[in-house]
């Protein structure tokens, strides 16, 4: 063998070793999973042993934030920008595919119409914009997404690929993802049909949650997604991969093929509550299947697993009607005690005593679980109160993959705290924006726990809390600290709809 050939073999072996030593990255992204629904965060009724094991073997965040709604939460995760930036709410309408099915378009007509509609209604993507999965791709990772695709409400193959996914399987439309029995899904640009699923609304169940178990079709979407995720792990076992498992669970309306044995005969639960609990348990079971696959393939020690949810808790199983009447529409007195699921008849208390639910600017609407497991790197059973949010994940992934975060992004890597090192860089504050609620429209939270909530900007109505002392937001403090309120309101209003520095 010549010296040249020896050098080539040596170099290739170094590349192979480097690729194998890069940690695989798995992000499990639940949908509307309240922080109080997990045993490791205090849940008493629903058992979540697999997710709890992640917490026992890893680190749990106690001051972590998602969005207040599905699409902006995903936008923030995949762009690395805070929720108040321009573009966070510029999603298109999700219902075009359902309309095309009503018109009984051919596959060719539908695909052509979909592409034209997405092109016309979607926010244009600048050439210099960098998304989460692209950073992983640049680092040599194979990327895949399963479940709810893209960051907006309606997408297509071109956009999903532009976001950096080598492989995907899921819903192009978020409105169709409210049902669990799709007549078809999309896999790498191809329509995949499912025999026995004939409902154009994907078997969407009653919002009251009282429909029969197993109604809607024959093929349950989450069974498709978990199989795809496990197959992807197997196919990628010899190279580093980034798996984004964007599950629908436990987003409602509640629908499940069968009740889980642990809740099926629980006389204290209604049918809707049993179905919802079974959805949470299925999510936990799927986490267990992913962890088992990693261990069976010998990938467990070199894989970092993240588990979180897009936003806070939502009620899909009955007790909404028992909320205080003042919170059904515009509250008469914004300083009144806000609702909390524990006081509204929620047997699971999915928000864990916090005020508000999904869409609300209060803690129950946006404070999420975040659990990170990385053997021999992250201390088992550890906790952190570091204030972090979804837009920090891009910076953290870049640090893990030994890549530079693109300039101008809002996120801060929390890898140091995961490794037990000093977290020298932290947020002064984090921002939230929500356009579809009267339950507190926007909010700002500071590193030292001060929180301002916008109620009515035109009437100068804002609230002030200190979540380090009062995470359930029972004590409104604006009258006691008017200077602090004014200071934070000024910052909040300046940040809302602010330009994106990463695109400058």
N, C-alpha and C positions, 0 to 999 in steps of 0.2 A: 504494500500500500504506500502510495506517495505521501510526502509531507502535506501536500495540498488536501488530499482526501482525508488524512488524519485530522487536520484542522477543521474541515467541514463537519466531520462526524462529531468532533468535540464541541463545536459551536451548536450544532443541532441538539446535542444531549443537554447542553446548558439551557437552551430555550425550552426543551421538554420538561426539565426539572423545575424551571421557573414557573411554567404554566401549571404544573401539578401542585406546586406549593402555594399558589395564589388561592385564597379561601373562596369557596363557592359562597354565593349570597342568595338567601331566600327571604323574600318579603311576603308575609301573609297579611293581606289587607282585608279585614272584615268590613261588613256593610251595616251601618247603624247599630253597631255593638256597643251598648252602654258599658262604661267602665265598671259598673256594679254587677255585671252579669257573670263575672269570672270569680271562681273560688278564691284565687290568690288576691283579689281585690275586695273580698268580703261577701260574695254571693253565698247564700245558705240553702236555697231550694234546688237550683240546677247544679249538677255536678259536671265539672270541667277538668278532669284529672290530667289530660294531656297538656293543656295549656298551663295548668298549675305546675306541672313538672318542668315546663320551660322556665317558669319563674323560679322554681326551686333550684334549677341548674344554671340560672343566668341572673340578669339584672332587671328589676322592675322600675319604671319611671313613675313617679307620683305627681309630676307637674308637667305632663305632656299634653299637647293640644293638636286636635285636628281642625277641620273646618266646621261650618254650621250646616252644610248641605253637600250632597254627593259630588256634583261637578266641580265646584270651586276647590273642594278638598283635594280632588285628584289633579286639578290644574296646579295647585300649589306644590304637591308632591313631585310632579313630573317636570315642573319648570324651575323649582328652587326659589320661587318668589313668594312674598307674603300676600295674604288674601286681599289686601287693599289696593294692590297695583292695578294699573290700567290693563284691561284684558281678562281679568279674573272672572268677570261675569258676562263675557261676550260669547256665550255658547249659542248654538243654533237650536231650533226646535227639534224634538226627538221623534215626532209622529209620522215622518214621511214613509217609512217602510210599512207601517200598518195601513196607511192610505193606499200604497201600491198593491198590497195584498187584497184590499177591498175591491180594487179595480181589476184584479186577476191578471196582472201584467205577466208577460213571459219573463223568464230569467234574464234574457238579453235586454228587454225593455226596462226591467227593474234596475239592473246594474247600470245601464246607461243613465237612467233618470236619477238614480242615487248619486252617481258621480257628479252629475250636473248640479244637483241640489246642494250637495256638500260644498262644491266649489263656489256656488253663488252665496251661500249663507254662512260659511265658516269664516272665522277670523283668519286672515292670511298669515302664513308662517314666514317670518323673515329668514333669509338665507343664513344669517349669522346666529340664529337661535339654536341653543344647545339644550337637549332634553336628557332626562335621567339615564335612560337606557343607552344613549349614545356614548356617555362616559364609560359605561361598562364595555361597550363594543370596542372603543378605542384602547381599552386595557387588555383586549384579547378575550373577553368573555363572550360566550354564546348566550343570547338573551331570549326570553320567552315570557309571554303574558297570557293568562287564562282568566275568563270571566267577563267583567264589564270593561270594555276597551276604551282607549283614548281618554281625553280629559273633559270633553264636552258631552253633549247629549246624542249627537249623531256623527258617525265617522264613516270612513271607507278604507279600503286596502292601502291606498296611496298615503293617507295620513298616518295610519298605524305604522307603516314601514318608516315614514319620516321621523317618527318618534323613537326609532331605534330598536324595534323588535324584529329579531330574526325569524321568530316563529310566534304564532298566536292562534287562539281558538276562543271565540266568545261572541258577545252581542255587539253589533254595530250601534244599536239604539238603546239608550238607557230606559226608555219607556217600556220596551219589550222585556227588559230585565226585571220588571215588576211581576212577571210571570215566570214559572219554573218549568214549563213544558213547551219549549219553542218548537214550531214546525221545522225550523232550520236555524243553524248558527253559521258563523263564518270562520273558516280555517285557512289562513294564508291566502286570502283572496277568493277562495272557493266556497260556494254555498253547500253546506252539509245538511241534508234532510233527515228527519227522525220520524220513522213510521209510527203511527198511533198518536202523534201530536198534530191535531188538525185545527186547533184554535188560533186565529191570527193574533190574538192578544196573549199568546203563550200560556193559556190556561190561567190567566190572572184570577185570583180568588176574590171573594167578598172582603171588603175592607173591615167588616165586623169580625172576621175570623171564625165564623160559625159554619162554614161549608164542610162537606164531608172530607174525610181523610183520603188522600190519593186521587182526588178529582183533578181533572185538567189534562190528562194525557198519560202516555205510557213511559216516556223517557224523561227522567228528571235531570235538569241541566247540571246540577252540581255533581251528579254521578259522572257526567261527561267530563267536567272540568278536572275532577280529582284524578280520573284515569289519565287524562292528558298530561297533567303535572307529573304524575309518577312515571309515565312513559318518557317524558322529557328528561327527567333526572337520570333514568337508566341510559338513555341514548347519549347523554352528555357526561357520563361518569369519568371519562378520560381527559376532559378538558375543563377549565373553569367555566362556570355558568352563573347567570343571574336569573332567578325565577321570581316573577311577580305574580302571585296568586291572588287575583282581585275577585274574590268570591262574592256572590250575592247574599250569603248568609250573614245575619238573620233578618235582612230587609224583608218587609212585608209587601203585600198582604200574605199572611201566614199560609204556607202550603208545604206539605210533607208527604212522601209516599206512605209512610206508616209511623205510628207513634212509637217513641222509644220505650222499651220495657220499664225503665226506671221511673217513668211518669204516667204510663198508660193507665194504671189502676189507682192513681192518686186522687182520692175523692175530694180533696181540698182545691183541686184545680179544675177550671172550666175546660171545655174542649179546645177553645182557642188558646188558652194558656198551655195546655198540654202540647198542642201543635207547635207553638212558639218555642217552648222548652226543647222540644225534639229538634228544632232547627239549630238551636244553640249547641245542643249535644252533637248533632251531625258535624257542625263546624269543628268541635273539639275532636271528634273521631277522625276527621280529615287531617287535622294537625298531627294526630297520632300516626296516621298512615304515611305522611310525609317524613316524619322522624324515623319511622321503621325502615322506610326505603333507604334513607341516608345511611342508617346503621348497617343494613343488609349489604349495601354496596361498599362499605368501608369508607364512606365519605363523611361520616358524622364528626370526626375530630377536626376536619378541615372545612367545615361549613358554618357560617354565621347565620343564624335564623332570627329574623325580626317578626314580631307579631304586634299588630295595632289595628285600629279601625279608622274609617274615613272621618266620622264625626261622632257626636254623642248619641245618647239613647233616644229611641222612638218607641211609641206605644202602638202595637198592632193587634192587641188582643183584648180590648174591651173597656178599660177604665177611663178613656178620654172624657166620657160624658160626665164623670164625677169631678172634673177639674172645677175650681172656683169659677163662677160665672163671669167674674170681672176679667178673667184671663182668656175667655173665649174670643173676644174681639179686642177693641182698644180699652185697656184698663182705665177705670175712672180716676184712680189715684195710683200713680206709679210707685209710690213708696209703700203701698200695701205689700204684705207678704206674698211673694210670688209662689207659683205652684211648685211642688216637688213630687215626684212619682210616689214617694213613700207615704204622702198624705192624700193621694188621689186614688187609692185603691189598687196600686200596682203591687201584686203579690211578690214580684221578683225585685222590686225597687232597683230597676236597671240603672238608674242614675246615681245610686249609692247615696241618697240623701241630698244630693245637689239640687239646686234650683234649675228649672227649665229642662227642656228636651231638645231634640234636633230642631234646627232653625233658630233657636234662641241664642242670644249672646251671653247667656248665663252659663255657669260651669257645667251643668248637666247637658248642655247642648254641644259643648266643644271639648271638654276634658276627656281624654281617651286613654285606654291602656297602651303601654308600650313595653314590650318584654324583649330582651335581647339575650340570646344564648350563643356562646362561643367557647367551647371547651378549652381549658388551660389559658384562656385569654381574659374572659370575663368572670369575675368572682361569683361563684354559685351562691344563690340566696341573697344577693346584694340588692340595695335600693338606692335611688338617687332622686333628689328633689330639684335637679337641674331643670330650668324652664326651657323646654324645647318644643318644636312643632314640626309638621310635615315638611316644611320647606328646608329643614335641616338635613333631611335624609340624603339629598343629592351631595352635599358637602361631605357627609359621613361616608357615603359609598365611594366618593372620589379618594378620600383618605385611605380607605381599606384597599382600594385597587391601585394605590400609588399613582394617582392622577391629580393634576391640578384642577381645582374647581374653576369653571369659566368665570371671567371677571364680571363683576356687577351683580352677581346673585346675592340674595338676601340670607341664605342659610349659613349656619356655622356648624362645623363638624363636631359631634360629640364623641368621637373616637377616644379622646383622652380620658373622659370619665368612664368609658367602657373598660379601658385598660387599667383603671385605677390610678391614673396620672392626674396632674393638676390641669383643670380646665381653665386655661388662662383667658380664653376669649368667650364671652357670653353676650346674650342679647340685652340691650338696655330696655327693650320692650318688644312685644309682639302685637300684631294688628289683626283684627278680624272685620270682615265686611259681609253683610247679608242684606239682600234687597227684597226678600220675600217673607217678611215677618213683621209683626208688631211687638214681638217678644224681646225687644232690645235689638236694634238694627246693627250697630257696629260696636266694637269694643277695643280697648287697649289694656294690656297687662304689663306692668313693669317688673324688672328683676327682683325688686324688693317687695312685691306683692300688691302694690296699688293697682286697682282696676277701675276704669271708667267705662260706663255703658251708655250708649246713645239711645234715647227714647224718642225724642222729637227735636231734630236739629233746628227747625224753623222757630220753635217755641223755646229754644235753649233749655230743653229738658234732658238732663244727664244724671246718672247715678254714680256714686263712688263707694267702693268696697276695699277691704284689705283681705285678700284671700289667704295670706299666710296665717292670719288670725281667725278667719271666718270663711272657709272654703265653701260653705253652704249658702253664703250670701244672705244671711238673715239680718245683718245690721248695716243699714245704708248710712254713709258717713259724710255726705256732701255738706250738710249744715255745720258739721264740726270742723271740716277741713276745706273751706271754700277756695283757698289759694292752691291747694293740691289739685282740686277739681279743675280749676281754670287752667293750670299748667298742663294737665294731661289732655284736656279737651283741645287745646291749641295744637298739641303734637298729633293727636288723632286726626283732626280735620286736615292737617297738612299732609299726612300720609295717605289719606283716602284718595283714590284715583291718581296717585302720583305716577310720574313717568318711570319706565323700566330702565334702570341704569345698565342692565346687561345687554340691551339692544342699541345703546348709544354708539 
